[in-house]
């Protein structure tokens, strides 16, 4: 809370104490995220947003991608910016024959509904990046994003597979989905099976299954 000028201590002290305010939760979150994102930028990274549940350092654990399954990860964008695409941690390069859609999508969120606002073109080679690297895929066009909560979707489709793609995840599991007071069936990590395309134009959060793991996700 702001502090009024203190009697007997001079206006300079009072002015100093009244300047910072921490009543706004969004401001507090933005400050925390900015510290890491600004540090990434100082080291040459183009990352501007990351998982709600983790950060760049948690990319050691991994999970295999499943055919026709869309995976959703919640990310928070601390300030308005133009987004180019998505980055992830590729643990193992996939070796497969792509069919249907392979790509990434960006969804806004409001009242339990996800709305697709940007996506990449279909790319059969998207999940074949070199293992142990940060891979990326641009949207078909840039997206002017407001600050706030978004969900990034990953979709893998194949007709033949030698090696399934493996991506980095946040720790070992996203247990927050089982112990939370989120409304409207919200989940920080979820999935939807039997999909040959990204859900569009909208997807109800209530129709998604809570995932026990969460893919590392970054926006740039």
C-alpha positions in Angstrom: 0.0 0.0 0.0 1.1 3.6 -0.6 2.5 5.4 2.5 1.6 9.1 3.0 4.3 11.7 3.8 5.6 11.1 7.3 5.4 14.0 9.7 8.8 15.2 10.9 10.8 13.1 8.4 10.5 15.5 5.5 8.8 15.3 2.2 11.7 13.5 0.6 11.3 10.4 2.8 7.5 10.4 2.3 7.8 10.7 -1.5 10.3 7.8 -1.6 8.0 5.5 0.5 4.9 6.3 -1.5 6.3 5.6 -4.9 6.3 1.7 -5.1 2.9 0.0 -5.0 2.5 -3.8 -4.9 -1.3 -4.1 -4.6 -1.6 -5.2 -8.2 -1.0 -8.9 -8.6 -0.3 -8.6 -12.3 2.4 -6.0 -11.6 4.1 -8.4 -9.2 4.0 -11.3 -11.6 5.3 -9.1 -14.4 8.2 -8.0 -12.2 9.2 -11.6 -11.4 8.9 -12.7 -15.1 10.8 -9.7 -16.3 13.8 -10.5 -14.2 14.4 -13.8 -16.0 13.2 -12.7 -19.4 15.5 -9.6 -19.3 18.4 -11.9 -18.2 17.7 -14.2 -21.2 17.7 -11.2 -23.5 21.0 -10.0 -22.1 22.5 -13.3 -23.1 21.1 -13.1 -26.7 17.8 -15.0 -26.3 14.7 -13.9 -28.2 12.3 -15.5 -25.6 9.6 -13.1 -24.4 7.2 -15.5 -22.5 7.5 -18.9 -20.8 5.5 -21.5 -18.9 3.4 -20.5 -16.0 4.6 -23.6 -14.1 8.4 -23.4 -14.8 11.2 -21.7 -16.6 14.1 -22.3 -19.0 16.1 -24.2 -16.4 13.6 -27.0 -16.1 14.1 -28.6 -19.5 15.9 -31.8 -18.4 13.0 -34.2 -18.0 11.2 -35.3 -21.1 8.2 -37.0 -22.7 7.5 -38.7 -26.0 4.9 -37.1 -28.3 1.9 -39.2 -29.2 0.4 -39.4 -32.7 -2.8 -37.3 -33.3 -2.5 -35.7 -29.8 -2.6 -31.9 -29.1 -0.8 -30.8 -26.0 -1.6 -27.4 -24.4 0.8 -25.5 -22.1 -0.1 -22.2 -20.3 2.3 -19.3 -20.8 2.3 -15.8 -19.5 3.3 -12.8 -21.6 4.3 -10.0 -19.2 3.9 -7.1 -21.7 2.4 -6.4 -25.0 4.6 -7.4 -27.9 4.6 -8.8 -31.5 5.0 -12.6 -31.4 6.9 -14.4 -34.1 6.4 -18.0 -33.0 7.1 -20.8 -30.5 10.3 -22.4 -29.1 10.7 -25.7 -27.2 13.4 -28.0 -25.9 13.9 -30.9 -28.4 15.3 -33.8 -26.4 15.3 -36.4 -29.2 14.8 -35.8 -32.9 11.9 -37.6 -34.4 12.2 -39.9 -37.4 8.8 -40.3 -39.0 6.6 -39.7 -42.0 4.3 -36.8 -41.3 0.7 -36.9 -42.3 -2.2 -34.5 -41.6 -1.1 -31.4 -39.6 2.2 -31.0 -37.7 2.7 -27.7 -36.1 2.1 -25.2 -33.2 -0.8 -22.9 -32.3 -1.4 -19.9 -30.0 -4.6 -19.5 -28.1 -6.1 -16.7 -26.1 -8.1 -17.6 -23.0 -11.3 -16.2 -21.5 -14.0 -17.7 -19.3 -13.0 -21.3 -20.0 -12.7 -20.9 -23.8 -9.5 -21.1 -25.9 -9.5 -19.2 -29.1 -6.9 -19.9 -31.9 -5.2 -16.6 -32.9 -2.0 -17.8 -34.6 -0.6 -21.0 -35.9 2.3 -22.3 -38.0 2.0 -23.8 -41.4 1.9 -27.5 -41.7 5.5 -28.8 -41.4 6.2 -32.5 -41.5 9.8 -31.9 -40.3 8.9 -29.7 -37.4 9.7 -32.4 -34.8 13.0 -33.4 -36.3 15.2 -30.7 -34.8 18.6 -31.8 -33.4 18.3 -33.4 -30.0 19.5 -31.3 -27.0 18.7 -28.0 -28.6 16.1 -25.2 -28.4 14.0 -25.6 -31.5 11.6 -23.1 -32.9 8.8 -22.6 -35.4 7.3 -19.3 -36.6 3.6 -18.7 -37.0 2.4 -18.2 -40.6 2.3 -14.5 -39.7 3.3 -12.5 -36.7 0.7 -11.8 -34.0 0.3 -8.5 -32.1 -0.3 -9.8 -28.5 -1.5 -8.0 -25.5 0.0 -8.9 -22.1 -1.7 -11.8 -20.4 -2.3 -15.6 -20.3 -2.0 -17.7 -23.4 -2.0 -21.4 -24.3 0.4 -22.9 -26.8 -0.6 -26.1 -28.6 1.7 -28.7 -30.1 0.3 -31.3 -32.6 2.1 -34.4 -33.9 0.8 -36.6 -36.8 2.5 -39.4 -38.5 1.7 -42.4 -40.9 5.0 -44.2 -40.1 7.5 -43.8 -37.3 11.0 -45.0 -36.6 11.7 -42.7 -33.6 9.0 -40.6 -31.9 9.9 -37.0 -31.1 10.8 -36.3 -27.5 10.4 -32.9 -25.9 11.5 -31.3 -22.7 8.9 -30.9 -19.9 8.5 -28.9 -16.7 10.0 -31.0 -14.0 8.4 -34.5 -13.7 4.8 -33.5 -13.7 2.3 -30.7 -13.6 0.7 -31.6 -10.3 -0.9 -28.2 -9.9 -3.8 -29.5 -12.1 -4.9 -31.8 -9.3 -4.6 -29.4 -6.4 -6.0 -26.1 -7.5 -9.0 -23.8 -7.2 -9.0 -22.8 -10.9 -12.5 -22.0 -12.3 -14.0 -23.0 -15.6 -12.1 -26.3 -15.7 -8.8 -24.4 -16.3 -5.6 -26.4 -16.5 -2.0 -25.3 -16.9 -1.3 -28.4 -18.9 -3.8 -30.5 -20.9 -4.3 -32.6 -24.0 -6.8 -33.7 -26.6 -6.5 -36.9 -28.6 -7.6 -38.1 -32.1 -6.8 -34.7 -33.7 -5.6 -34.2 -37.3 -5.7 -30.4 -37.0 -5.6 -27.8 -34.3 -9.0 -27.1 -32.7 -10.4 -24.0 -34.4 -11.7 -21.4 -33.9 -12.4 -22.3 -30.3 -11.9 -25.1 -27.8 -13.7 -25.4 -24.4 -11.3 -26.0 -21.5 -13.8 -28.5 -20.1 -13.2 -30.7 -23.1 -9.5 -31.1 -22.4 -7.9 -33.7 -20.3 -5.5 -32.6 -17.5 -2.0 -33.7 -18.4 0.4 -35.1 -15.7 3.3 -33.6 -17.6 3.8 -30.2 -19.3 5.9 -29.4 -22.3 8.4 -26.6 -21.9 7.1 -23.7 -24.0 8.5 -20.3 -25.0 7.2 -17.5 -27.2 9.5 -15.3 -29.2 
